[in-house]
Amino acid sequence: MDGYVVTVERVIPAPPEAIFAYLADARKHSEIDGSGTVQETKAGVPERLCLGSKFGMSMKMGISYSMVSTVTEFEDNRLIAWQSHLSGPLGKFVGGRTWRYQLEPVEGGTRVSESWDLSNDKQRALLKHGNLSAQTRINMEKTLERIEKLVA
């Protein structure tokens, strides 16, 4: 973990546009999620995410819960990031992590970097230590593998 950020990379033999189509469609996030926690989108999710888009997700990690995310960075076919908080009143106290995907065309396809950024997370000191960052890295590697299987 570099500071409060975990990043994994993979060269996927597909153009950035094909990969970005999955990232910018929140309805497909459960298909690419390597952790198995993303279950389905909530009603009202935009067909294609853009800067400022908000979307809700039903999640499950032992227990069911809901997250709401806001797209905070966006460059078509190159960069998308969203910041997530727990839904409801507890969201003021729980969450704030950012999921970021950067795509760079390279020989043989696209270098995809996925980052889990805790810099603004309310629990960053707790989340940084222990097994969670190591498990998150493993799950992110699985996510990039799933993306490759879907688009290559």
QUIJOLIN-V830972 format. One line per field, one symbol per residue. phi: phi as a letter, one per 40 degrees, with the letter a starting at -180 (. if undefined). psi: psi as a letter, one per 30 degrees, with the letter a starting at -180 (. if undefined). burial: I if it has 24 or more other C-alpha atoms within 12 Angstrom, else O. A space follows every 50 residues. Layout:
BEGIN
phi = ???
psi = ???
burial = ???
END
This chain:
BEGIN
phi = .cgbbbbbbacbcacdccccdcccbdcccccccccgcccacccgcccbca dgdbabbcbabgbcabbbbbcbaabdgbaaabbbbccgdcccbbhhcbbb bbbbcbcgibcbbbbbbcdbccbdcccccgccccccdcccccccccddcc bc
psi = kjcgkkkllkkkilleeeeeeeegjfffefefjffgfjelllkgklekll kfkkkkkklkidlklklklkjfkkjkgekkkkkklklaeffffjaglkkk kkkjklkgbkjkkkkjjgegkfgeeefelafeeeeeeeeeeeeeeeeeee f.
burial = OOOIIIIIIIIIIIIIIIIIIIIIIIIIIIIIIIIOIIIIIIOOIOOIII OOIIIIIIIOOOOOIIIIIIIIIIOIIIIIIIIIIIIOOOOOOIIIIIII IIIIIOOOOIIIIIIIIIIIIIOIOOIIOOOOIOOIIIIIIIIIIIIIOO IO
END
